[in-house]
Amino acid sequence: MSWLPDRPWLRTLALAGTLAVAMFLMWQSDEPPVTNQKAAELRGDAEPDGFVVNGEYTSFDESGNLKISFTSPRIEQFEEGNLATMVSPKAKLFGNEGNANAEPWIIEAENGSLLQNENLLYLTGNVRILRSVGGRDTTLTTSTLTLDNDRSMAYTDAPVVIRDVTGITHAVGMKAWIDERVLELNSQVEGRYETGN
């Protein structure tokens, strides 16, 4: 370092450069991190590992027949627990007929949670199952419903209400086998029916 005392202008330049870098680093550290507000709003408060907006999902069986058609305005994916949550999920479930012309079971809810490892979908909040058989519309409502995709089954232990053109039925708990188009009510079944004119 014997060359620095011989060149004072070089020492001054090095000192000025060091001060400039130090001032720049101090100035930068006071700045808040730059975030894209639109991206933060789109990502949401839950901070998912991934998300889909206006998601659509279609599944076919081994023969190529339509099995499930599913939509949700927002789906959030969380790696922990391999969980996906859904807002306003709506699904059309086709039985063994498996074609678009068959009358599907339409299932709607306010929220849904899919446990991907278990292939179970939990629906909550104003859950409705709409079904049409021979031109006769039937609506089942409940507060919670579990869809077991492996067994092609839906079930709940919560109270259910079934309405169709002939009357109304109340029960606690039910099981439905999608492929067989069979519905079984568990307990406390009460109904009021009206004969057609």
C-alpha positions in Angstrom: 0.0 0.0 0.0 2.9 2.3 -0.5 1.4 3.7 -3.7 -1.6 5.3 -1.9 0.4 8.0 0.0 2.0 9.0 -3.3 -1.4 9.6 -4.9 -3.7 11.6 -2.6 -6.3 12.1 -5.3 -6.7 8.3 -5.6 -7.2 8.0 -1.8 -9.9 10.7 -2.0 -11.6 9.0 -4.9 -11.6 5.6 -3.1 -13.0 7.3 0.1 -15.7 9.1 -1.9 -16.7 5.9 -3.6 -16.9 4.0 -0.3 -19.1 6.8 1.2 -21.3 6.8 -1.9 -21.8 3.0 -1.7 -22.5 3.2 2.0 -25.1 6.0 1.5 -26.8 4.1 -1.3 -27.1 1.0 0.9 -28.5 3.0 3.8 -31.0 4.7 1.5 -32.1 1.4 0.0 -32.6 -0.2 3.4 -35.2 2.4 4.4 -37.3 1.6 1.3 -40.3 -0.7 1.8 -40.1 -3.9 -0.4 -41.7 -3.3 -3.8 -44.8 -5.4 -4.2 -47.3 -5.6 -7.0 -50.7 -4.7 -5.3 -52.7 -6.5 -8.0 -50.7 -9.7 -7.7 -51.0 -9.6 -3.9 -54.8 -9.1 -4.1 -55.1 -11.9 -6.7 -53.0 -14.3 -4.5 -55.3 -13.7 -1.5 -54.9 -13.6 2.3 -54.5 -17.3 2.8 -51.2 -17.3 0.8 -51.7 -20.6 -1.0 -48.8 -22.4 -2.7 -50.8 -22.0 -6.0 -54.3 -20.9 -7.1 -56.6 -21.1 -10.1 -59.1 -18.4 -11.1 -62.2 -19.6 -13.0 -61.1 -23.2 -12.9 -62.7 -26.0 -14.9 -62.0 -29.7 -14.4 -63.4 -32.6 -16.5 -62.9 -36.3 -15.8 -63.6 -39.4 -17.9 -63.8 -43.1 -17.0 -61.6 -45.8 -18.5 -64.0 -46.1 -21.5 -63.8 -42.4 -22.3 -67.3 -41.6 -20.9 -67.8 -38.3 -19.1 -67.7 -38.9 -15.3 -67.3 -35.4 -13.7 -67.5 -31.8 -14.8 -66.5 -29.3 -12.2 -66.1 -25.5 -12.0 -65.1 -23.0 -9.3 -64.4 -19.3 -9.5 -61.3 -19.8 -7.2 -59.3 -22.8 -6.2 -56.4 -22.5 -3.8 -53.8 -25.3 -3.5 -51.8 -25.9 -0.3 -48.9 -28.4 -0.4 -49.2 -29.1 3.3 -51.8 -31.8 3.6 -52.2 -31.9 -0.2 -55.3 -29.7 0.2 -57.3 -27.7 -2.3 -60.0 -25.2 -1.2 -62.7 -24.0 -3.5 -65.1 -21.1 -3.6 -68.7 -21.8 -4.9 -67.9 -25.2 -6.3 -70.3 -26.7 -8.8 -70.1 -30.3 -10.1 -72.0 -32.4 -12.5 -71.7 -36.1 -11.7 -72.6 -38.6 -14.3 -73.4 -42.2 -13.4 -72.6 -45.4 -15.3 -74.3 -44.0 -18.4 -71.4 -41.5 -18.6 -72.5 -39.4 -21.5 -73.4 -35.8 -21.8 -77.0 -36.6 -22.7 -77.6 -38.5 -19.4 -79.2 -36.5 -16.5 -76.3 -35.7 -14.2 -76.5 -35.0 -10.4 -75.7 -31.3 -10.0 -74.0 -30.5 -6.7 -73.4 -26.9 -5.5 -72.1 -25.4 -2.3 -70.6 -22.2 -0.9 -67.2 -23.8 -0.1 -65.3 -27.0 -0.7 -62.1 -28.7 0.5 -60.5 -31.5 -1.5 -58.2 -33.9 0.4 -56.3 -35.1 -2.6 -54.5 -38.0 -0.9 -57.9 -39.5 0.2 -59.8 -38.4 -2.9 -62.5 -36.9 -0.7 -64.3 -33.6 -1.3 -66.0 -31.9 1.7 -68.7 -29.4 0.8 -70.1 -26.8 3.3 -72.6 -24.0 3.3 -76.0 -24.3 1.5 -75.1 -27.6 -0.2 -77.6 -28.6 -2.9 -78.0 -31.7 -5.0 -80.2 -31.2 -8.0 -81.5 -34.3 -9.8 -84.0 -34.8 -12.6 -85.5 -38.2 -13.2 -88.1 -38.6 -16.0 -88.7 -34.9 -16.1 -89.3 -34.8 -12.4 -86.9 -32.4 -10.6 -85.7 -33.2 -7.1 -83.6 -31.0 -4.8 -81.8 -32.1 -1.7 -80.4 -29.5 0.7 -78.0 -29.9 3.6 -75.3 -28.0 5.5 -72.4 -30.4 4.8 -71.7 -33.2 2.3 -68.8 -35.5 1.6 -68.1 -36.8 -1.9 -66.0 -40.0 -2.0 -64.7 -40.2 -5.6 -63.2 -43.7 -5.1 -66.5 -45.2 -4.1 -68.7 -42.9 -6.3 -70.6 -42.0 -3.1 -72.0 -38.9 -1.3 -72.9 -38.8 2.4 -73.7 -36.6 5.4 -74.7 -36.9 9.0 -76.4 -33.5 8.9 -80.1 -32.9 8.5 -81.4 -33.1 4.9 -84.5 -31.8 3.2 -85.7 -33.3 -0.1 -88.2 -31.4 -2.2 -90.0 -32.5 -5.4 -93.3 -32.0 -7.1 -95.1 -34.5 -4.9 -93.9 -33.2 -1.5 -91.2 -32.6 1.0 -89.1 -35.1 3.1 -87.0 -34.3 6.2 -84.3 -36.7 7.6 -81.1 -36.7 9.5 -78.2 -38.1 7.5 -78.1 -39.8 4.1 -76.0 -41.8 1.7 -76.2 -41.7 -2.1 -74.6 -44.1 -4.6 -74.1 -42.0 -7.7 -73.6 -44.9 -10.2 -76.6 -46.8 -9.0 -78.7 -43.6 -8.6 -79.8 -44.8 -5.1 -80.4 -42.6 -2.1 -80.7 -43.9 1.5 -82.0 -41.7 4.4 -80.4 -42.6 7.8 -82.9 -41.6 10.5 -85.8 -39.4 11.7 -87.4 -39.5 8.3 -90.7 -37.5 8.0 -92.5 -36.6 4.9 -95.5 -34.8 3.5 -96.8 -35.8 0.1 -99.6 -34.4 -2.1 -101.4 -36.4 -4.7 -101.6 -35.0 -8.2 -104.9 -33.6 -9.5 
